[in-house]
């Protein structure tokens, strides 16, 4: 069973991700952590879209 705990966002982090999908529709490469974005607030970031589609970009 997957347990989910919702949290209030307080920091913004920057990640690098490849948008390539495999035949099953999964991301092909892992996401890499880059840095904390002290210049951005959580309200500046778009929310995730449904499925494997980027929310913005």
Backbone as XML, in Angstrom:
<?xml version="1.0"?>
<chain id="A" units="angstrom">
  <residue number="1" name="UNK">
    <atom name="N" x="0.848" y="-1.181" z="0.000"/>
    <atom name="CA" x="0.000" y="0.000" z="0.000"/>
    <atom name="C" x="0.887" y="1.235" z="0.000"/>
  </residue>
  <residue number="2" name="UNK">
    <atom name="N" x="0.558" y="2.178" z="-0.831"/>
    <atom name="CA" x="1.270" y="3.444" z="-0.900"/>
    <atom name="C" x="0.571" y="4.451" z="-0.002"/>
  </residue>
  <residue number="3" name="UNK">
    <atom name="N" x="1.305" y="4.984" z="0.960"/>
    <atom name="CA" x="0.743" y="5.991" z="1.861"/>
    <atom name="C" x="1.201" y="7.368" z="1.393"/>
  </residue>
  <residue number="4" name="UNK">
    <atom name="N" x="0.280" y="8.279" z="1.338"/>
    <atom name="CA" x="0.565" y="9.627" z="0.862"/>
    <atom name="C" x="0.339" y="10.610" z="1.999"/>
  </residue>
  <residue number="5" name="UNK">
    <atom name="N" x="1.294" y="11.521" z="2.190"/>
    <atom name="CA" x="1.141" y="12.580" z="3.176"/>
    <atom name="C" x="1.357" y="13.905" z="2.452"/>
  </residue>
  <residue number="6" name="UNK">
    <atom name="N" x="0.314" y="14.709" z="2.373"/>
    <atom name="CA" x="0.411" y="15.997" z="1.712"/>
    <atom name="C" x="1.133" y="16.975" z="2.623"/>
  </residue>
  <residue number="7" name="UNK">
    <atom name="N" x="1.971" y="17.811" z="2.031"/>
    <atom name="CA" x="2.735" y="18.799" z="2.788"/>
    <atom name="C" x="2.557" y="20.171" z="2.150"/>
  </residue>
  <residue number="8" name="UNK">
    <atom name="N" x="2.827" y="21.205" z="2.921"/>
    <atom name="CA" x="2.769" y="22.561" z="2.401"/>
    <atom name="C" x="4.142" y="22.906" z="1.816"/>
  </residue>
  <residue number="9" name="UNK">
    <atom name="N" x="4.234" y="23.282" z="0.536"/>
    <atom name="CA" x="5.531" y="23.608" z="-0.053"/>
    <atom name="C" x="6.090" y="24.904" z="0.534"/>
  </residue>
  <residue number="10" name="UNK">
    <atom name="N" x="7.379" y="24.884" z="0.877"/>
    <atom name="CA" x="8.024" y="26.080" z="1.422"/>
    <atom name="C" x="9.274" y="26.460" z="0.633"/>
  </residue>
  <residue number="11" name="UNK">
    <atom name="N" x="9.807" y="25.533" z="-0.166"/>
    <atom name="CA" x="10.994" y="25.789" z="-0.987"/>
    <atom name="C" x="10.704" y="25.411" z="-2.432"/>
  </residue>
  <residue number="12" name="UNK">
    <atom name="N" x="11.461" y="26.002" z="-3.338"/>
    <atom name="CA" x="11.400" y="25.637" z="-4.750"/>
    <atom name="C" x="12.752" y="25.048" z="-5.118"/>
  </residue>
  <residue number="13" name="UNK">
    <atom name="N" x="12.715" y="23.877" z="-5.745"/>
    <atom name="CA" x="13.940" y="23.244" z="-6.200"/>
    <atom name="C" x="13.949" y="23.148" z="-7.713"/>
  </residue>
  <residue number="14" name="UNK">
    <atom name="N" x="15.129" y="23.231" z="-8.297"/>
    <atom name="CA" x="15.268" y="23.089" z="-9.751"/>
    <atom name="C" x="15.811" y="21.705" z="-10.056"/>
  </residue>
  <residue number="15" name="UNK">
    <atom name="N" x="15.201" y="21.039" z="-11.025"/>
    <atom name="CA" x="15.632" y="19.714" z="-11.437"/>
    <atom name="C" x="15.834" y="19.698" z="-12.951"/>
  </residue>
  <residue number="16" name="UNK">
    <atom name="N" x="16.608" y="18.736" z="-13.421"/>
    <atom name="CA" x="16.787" y="18.531" z="-14.857"/>
    <atom name="C" x="16.132" y="17.209" z="-15.215"/>
  </residue>
  <residue number="17" name="UNK">
    <atom name="N" x="15.318" y="17.210" z="-16.269"/>
    <atom name="CA" x="14.619" y="15.996" z="-16.669"/>
    <atom name="C" x="14.622" y="15.876" z="-18.183"/>
  </residue>
  <residue number="18" name="UNK">
    <atom name="N" x="14.787" y="14.660" z="-18.668"/>
    <atom name="CA" x="14.692" y="14.363" z="-20.081"/>
    <atom name="C" x="13.231" y="14.025" z="-20.371"/>
  </residue>
  <residue number="19" name="UNK">
    <atom name="N" x="12.680" y="14.543" z="-21.432"/>
    <atom name="CA" x="11.263" y="14.317" z="-21.723"/>
    <atom name="C" x="11.017" y="13.075" z="-22.578"/>
  </residue>
  <residue number="20" name="UNK">
    <atom name="N" x="12.050" y="12.252" z="-22.788"/>
    <atom name="CA" x="11.880" y="11.033" z="-23.579"/>
    <atom name="C" x="11.046" y="10.009" z="-22.813"/>
  </residue>
  <residue number="21" name="UNK">
    <atom name="N" x="10.085" y="9.390" z="-23.507"/>
    <atom name="CA" x="9.250" y="8.359" z="-22.915"/>
    <atom name="C" x="9.548" y="7.031" z="-23.595"/>
  </residue>
  <residue number="22" name="UNK">
    <atom name="N" x="9.429" y="5.922" z="-22.825"/>
    <atom name="CA" x="9.601" y="4.607" z="-23.436"/>
    <atom name="C" x="8.267" y="4.148" z="-24.032"/>
  </residue>
  <residue number="23" name="UNK">
    <atom name="N" x="8.227" y="2.933" z="-24.572"/>
    <atom name="CA" x="7.032" y="2.430" z="-25.243"/>
    <atom name="C" x="5.835" y="2.319" z="-24.303"/>
  </residue>
  <residue number="24" name="UNK">
    <atom name="N" x="6.093" y="2.169" z="-23.000"/>
    <atom name="CA" x="5.008" y="2.046" z="-22.018"/>
    <atom name="C" x="4.538" y="3.408" z="-21.511"/>
  </residue>
  <residue number="25" name="UNK">
    <atom name="N" x="5.172" y="4.505" z="-21.975"/>
    <atom name="CA" x="4.771" y="5.840" z="-21.552"/>
    <atom name="C" x="5.450" y="6.322" z="-20.287"/>
  </residue>
  <residue number="26" name="UNK">
    <atom name="N" x="6.520" y="5.633" z="-19.850"/>
    <atom name="CA" x="7.262" y="6.042" z="-18.650"/>
    <atom name="C" x="8.453" y="6.899" z="-19.060"/>
  </residue>
  <residue number="27" name="UNK">
    <atom name="N" x="8.874" y="7.785" z="-18.145"/>
    <atom name="CA" x="10.072" y="8.583" z="-18.397"/>
    <atom name="C" x="11.265" y="7.645" z="-18.549"/>
  </residue>
  <residue number="28" name="UNK">
    <atom name="N" x="12.146" y="7.888" z="-19.505"/>
    <atom name="CA" x="13.282" y="7.007" z="-19.780"/>
    <atom name="C" x="14.467" y="7.253" z="-18.872"/>
  </residue>
  <residue number="29" name="UNK">
    <atom name="N" x="14.632" y="8.466" z="-18.363"/>
    <atom name="CA" x="15.803" y="8.809" z="-17.562"/>
    <atom name="C" x="15.371" y="9.411" z="-16.234"/>
  </residue>
  <residue number="30" name="UNK">
    <atom name="N" x="16.178" y="9.189" z="-15.190"/>
    <atom name="CA" x="15.812" y="9.750" z="-13.888"/>
    <atom name="C" x="15.954" y="11.276" z="-13.862"/>
  </residue>
  <residue number="31" name="UNK">
    <atom name="N" x="15.243" y="11.883" z="-12.945"/>
    <atom name="CA" x="15.322" y="13.333" z="-12.740"/>
    <atom name="C" x="16.556" y="13.620" z="-11.902"/>
  </residue>
  <residue number="32" name="UNK">
    <atom name="N" x="17.277" y="14.704" z="-12.229"/>
    <atom name="CA" x="18.485" y="15.073" z="-11.474"/>
    <atom name="C" x="18.234" y="16.364" z="-10.711"/>
  </residue>
  <residue number="33" name="UNK">
    <atom name="N" x="18.624" y="16.358" z="-9.445"/>
    <atom name="CA" x="18.536" y="17.545" z="-8.594"/>
    <atom name="C" x="19.603" y="18.544" z="-9.013"/>
  </residue>
  <residue number="34" name="UNK">
    <atom name="N" x="19.244" y="19.837" z="-9.151"/>
    <atom name="CA" x="20.216" y="20.859" z="-9.502"/>
    <atom name="C" x="20.487" y="21.822" z="-8.353"/>
  </residue>
  <residue number="35" name="UNK">
    <atom name="N" x="19.436" y="22.494" z="-7.852"/>
    <atom name="CA" x="19.662" y="23.484" z="-6.800"/>
    <atom name="C" x="18.352" y="23.962" z="-6.202"/>
  </residue>
  <residue number="36" name="UNK">
    <atom name="N" x="18.471" y="24.638" z="-5.049"/>
    <atom name="CA" x="17.336" y="25.333" z="-4.452"/>
    <atom name="C" x="17.213" y="26.678" z="-5.148"/>
  </residue>
  <residue number="37" name="UNK">
    <atom name="N" x="15.990" y="27.079" z="-5.462"/>
    <atom name="CA" x="15.741" y="28.360" z="-6.119"/>
    <atom name="C" x="15.239" y="29.364" z="-5.089"/>
  </residue>
  <residue number="38" name="UNK">
    <atom name="N" x="16.163" y="30.062" z="-4.433"/>
    <atom name="CA" x="15.807" y="31.049" z="-3.419"/>
    <atom name="C" x="15.099" y="32.258" z="-4.026"/>
  </residue>
  <residue number="39" name="UNK">
    <atom name="N" x="15.248" y="32.434" z="-5.341"/>
    <atom name="CA" x="14.620" y="33.574" z="-6.018"/>
    <atom name="C" x="13.170" y="33.309" z="-6.421"/>
  </residue>
  <residue number="40" name="UNK">
    <atom name="N" x="12.643" y="32.121" z="-6.150"/>
    <atom name="CA" x="11.279" y="31.768" z="-6.544"/>
    <atom name="C" x="10.484" y="31.306" z="-5.323"/>
  </residue>
  <residue number="41" name="UNK">
    <atom name="N" x="9.216" y="31.654" z="-5.313"/>
    <atom name="CA" x="8.304" y="31.224" z="-4.254"/>
    <atom name="C" x="7.482" y="30.038" z="-4.762"/>
  </residue>
  <residue number="42" name="UNK">
    <atom name="N" x="6.995" y="29.180" z="-3.877"/>
    <atom name="CA" x="6.163" y="28.051" z="-4.316"/>
    <atom name="C" x="4.947" y="28.480" z="-5.141"/>
  </residue>
  <residue number="43" name="UNK">
    <atom name="N" x="4.424" y="29.660" z="-4.895"/>
    <atom name="CA" x="3.272" y="30.132" z="-5.672"/>
    <atom name="C" x="3.651" y="30.540" z="-7.096"/>
  </residue>
  <residue number="44" name="UNK">
    <atom name="N" x="4.955" y="30.682" z="-7.396"/>
    <atom name="CA" x="5.414" y="31.028" z="-8.740"/>
    <atom name="C" x="5.478" y="29.820" z="-9.667"/>
  </residue>
  <residue number="45" name="UNK">
    <atom name="N" x="5.393" y="28.617" z="-9.119"/>
    <atom name="CA" x="5.616" y="27.386" z="-9.877"/>
    <atom name="C" x="4.272" y="26.795" z="-10.307"/>
  </residue>
  <residue number="46" name="UNK">
    <atom name="N" x="4.134" y="26.398" z="-11.595"/>
    <atom name="CA" x="2.876" y="25.778" z="-12.018"/>
    <atom name="C" x="2.709" y="24.394" z="-11.372"/>
  </residue>
  <residue number="47" name="UNK">
    <atom name="N" x="1.484" y="23.998" z="-11.139"/>
    <atom name="CA" x="1.220" y="22.683" z="-10.551"/>
    <atom name="C" x="1.423" y="21.611" z="-11.607"/>
  </residue>
  <residue number="48" name="UNK">
    <atom name="N" x="1.583" y="20.370" z="-11.172"/>
    <atom name="CA" x="1.765" y="19.262" z="-12.093"/>
    <atom name="C" x="0.516" y="19.048" z="-12.918"/>
  </residue>
  <residue number="49" name="UNK">
    <atom name="N" x="0.699" y="18.676" z="-14.173"/>
    <atom name="CA" x="-0.420" y="18.332" z="-15.032"/>
    <atom name="C" x="-0.745" y="16.859" z="-14.862"/>
  </residue>
  <residue number="50" name="UNK">
    <atom name="N" x="-1.835" y="16.387" z="-15.414"/>
    <atom name="CA" x="-2.182" y="14.973" z="-15.316"/>
    <atom name="C" x="-1.271" y="14.120" z="-16.212"/>
  </residue>
  <residue number="51" name="UNK">
    <atom name="N" x="-0.986" y="12.918" z="-15.805"/>
    <atom name="CA" x="-0.224" y="11.971" z="-16.621"/>
    <atom name="C" x="1.231" y="12.381" z="-16.791"/>
  </residue>
  <residue number="52" name="UNK">
    <atom name="N" x="1.802" y="12.034" z="-17.929"/>
    <atom name="CA" x="3.214" y="12.275" z="-18.213"/>
    <atom name="C" x="3.465" y="13.543" z="-19.017"/>
  </residue>
  <residue number="53" name="UNK">
    <atom name="N" x="2.548" y="14.456" z="-19.019"/>
    <atom name="CA" x="2.712" y="15.692" z="-19.774"/>
    <atom name="C" x="3.301" y="16.779" z="-18.882"/>
  </residue>
  <residue number="54" name="UNK">
    <atom name="N" x="4.314" y="17.511" z="-19.348"/>
    <atom name="CA" x="4.848" y="18.632" z="-18.556"/>
    <atom name="C" x="3.767" y="19.684" z="-18.337"/>
  </residue>
  <residue number="55" name="UNK">
    <atom name="N" x="3.804" y="20.329" z="-17.161"/>
    <atom name="CA" x="2.823" y="21.365" z="-16.852"/>
    <atom name="C" x="3.129" y="22.643" z="-17.613"/>
  </residue>
  <residue number="56" name="UNK">
    <atom name="N" x="4.414" y="22.913" z="-17.851"/>
    <atom name="CA" x="4.823" y="24.117" z="-18.558"/>
    <atom name="C" x="6.159" y="23.851" z="-19.233"/>
  </residue>
  <residue number="57" name="UNK">
    <atom name="N" x="6.527" y="24.729" z="-20.157"/>
    <atom name="CA" x="7.863" y="24.586" z="-20.712"/>
    <atom name="C" x="7.937" y="24.638" z="-22.122"/>
  </residue>
</chain>
